[in-house]
Amino acid sequence: MTTTPVEPPATPPTVTLTHTAALARLGHALSDATRARILLALREAPAYPSDLADALGVSRQVMSNQLACLRGCGLVEGVRDGRRTWYRLTDQHLAAALGDLLRLVVAVDPACCGPDCTCA
């Protein structure tokens, strides 16, 4: 009886500190509901900060602070348009990743992940 040789599984890509730092930045961005809502809005289309603030029901100052955080995380970028600046995601792969996260089903323990969460 002859056996067919089994090929070893493909090696996963090497995960570097750069990868883990990028995931940590994304986690930080998503840890705030306003920042998560901004990313989801920009997933649909680029926008001006004032339009985002109005759409999300936050002040312009809050929007400015949150966009600064998202810029610092490398997730959004501002594009000058005359005297105004509009914002977009820095990479369209992020839009796809956010879509994948929206489809993710997780089991949530209400005793742990509520307003008094002690998991952090």
C-alpha positions as CSV (number, residue, x, y, z in Angstrom):
1,M,0.0,0.0,0.0
2,T,1.4,3.4,-1.0
3,T,0.8,6.5,1.0
4,T,0.5,10.0,-0.3
5,P,2.9,12.3,1.5
6,V,1.2,14.9,3.6
7,E,2.4,18.4,3.1
8,P,2.9,20.5,6.2
9,P,0.4,23.3,6.8
10,A,1.3,26.7,5.3
11,T,3.2,28.8,7.7
12,P,1.1,31.8,8.9
13,P,2.7,35.2,8.3
14,T,5.1,36.3,10.9
15,V,3.5,38.6,13.5
16,T,5.7,41.5,14.4
17,L,5.7,44.2,17.0
18,T,4.4,46.5,14.2
19,H,1.4,44.2,13.8
20,T,0.6,44.1,17.5
21,A,1.0,47.9,17.8
22,A,-1.4,48.4,14.9
23,L,-4.0,46.1,16.6
24,A,-3.5,47.9,19.9
25,R,-4.2,51.3,18.2
26,L,-7.3,49.9,16.6
27,G,-8.4,48.5,19.9
28,H,-7.8,51.8,21.6
29,A,-9.8,53.6,18.8
30,L,-12.7,51.1,19.1
31,S,-12.8,51.3,22.9
32,D,-14.6,54.6,22.7
33,A,-18.2,54.6,21.3
34,T,-17.8,58.0,19.6
35,R,-14.6,57.0,17.9
36,A,-16.1,53.7,16.8
37,R,-19.1,55.6,15.4
38,I,-16.8,57.9,13.5
39,L,-14.9,55.0,12.0
40,L,-18.2,53.4,10.9
41,A,-19.4,56.6,9.4
42,L,-16.1,57.1,7.5
43,R,-16.5,53.5,6.3
44,E,-19.5,54.7,4.3
45,A,-17.9,57.9,2.9
46,P,-15.4,60.6,3.7
47,A,-16.9,63.6,5.6
48,Y,-16.3,67.0,7.0
49,P,-15.9,67.2,10.8
50,S,-18.9,69.5,11.2
51,D,-21.1,67.0,9.3
52,L,-19.8,64.1,11.4
53,A,-20.5,66.1,14.6
54,D,-24.1,66.8,13.5
55,A,-24.7,63.2,12.3
56,L,-23.4,61.7,15.6
57,G,-24.9,64.4,17.9
58,V,-21.7,65.5,19.4
59,S,-20.1,68.9,19.8
60,R,-17.5,70.1,17.3
61,Q,-14.9,70.2,20.1
62,V,-15.6,66.5,20.9
63,M,-15.4,65.7,17.2
64,S,-12.1,67.6,16.8
65,N,-10.6,65.7,19.8
66,Q,-11.7,62.3,18.6
67,L,-10.5,62.9,15.1
68,A,-7.1,64.0,16.5
69,C,-7.0,60.7,18.4
70,L,-7.9,58.7,15.3
71,R,-5.3,60.6,13.3
72,G,-2.7,59.8,15.9
73,C,-3.6,56.1,15.8
74,G,-3.1,56.3,12.0
75,L,-6.6,55.3,11.2
76,V,-8.0,58.4,9.5
77,E,-6.4,61.2,7.5
78,G,-7.4,64.8,6.8
79,V,-7.5,66.1,3.3
80,R,-7.3,69.8,2.7
81,D,-10.2,71.2,0.6
82,G,-9.5,75.0,0.4
83,R,-10.0,76.3,3.9
84,R,-11.7,73.2,5.1
85,T,-10.5,69.6,5.8
86,W,-12.5,66.4,5.2
87,Y,-11.6,63.1,6.7
88,R,-11.4,59.5,5.3
89,L,-10.0,56.2,6.5
90,T,-6.3,55.8,5.8
91,D,-6.7,52.4,4.2
92,Q,-9.8,50.8,2.6
93,H,-8.7,47.5,4.2
94,L,-9.9,49.1,7.5
95,A,-13.4,49.5,6.0
96,A,-13.5,45.8,5.1
97,A,-12.2,44.9,8.6
98,L,-14.8,47.0,10.3
99,G,-17.4,45.2,8.1
100,D,-16.1,41.9,9.3
101,L,-16.2,43.0,12.9
102,L,-19.8,44.0,12.5
103,R,-20.6,40.5,11.4
104,L,-18.8,39.0,14.4
105,V,-21.0,37.2,16.9
106,V,-19.7,37.2,20.5
107,A,-21.1,35.7,23.7
108,V,-21.3,38.5,26.2
109,D,-21.4,37.9,29.9
110,P,-23.8,40.7,31.1
111,A,-22.3,40.4,34.6
112,C,-18.9,41.3,33.3
113,C,-19.4,43.6,30.3
114,G,-21.9,46.0,31.7
115,P,-21.5,49.5,32.9
116,D,-19.7,48.2,36.0
117,C,-17.3,46.0,34.1
118,T,-14.3,44.8,36.1
119,C,-12.7,43.0,33.1
120,A,-10.4,45.9,32.2
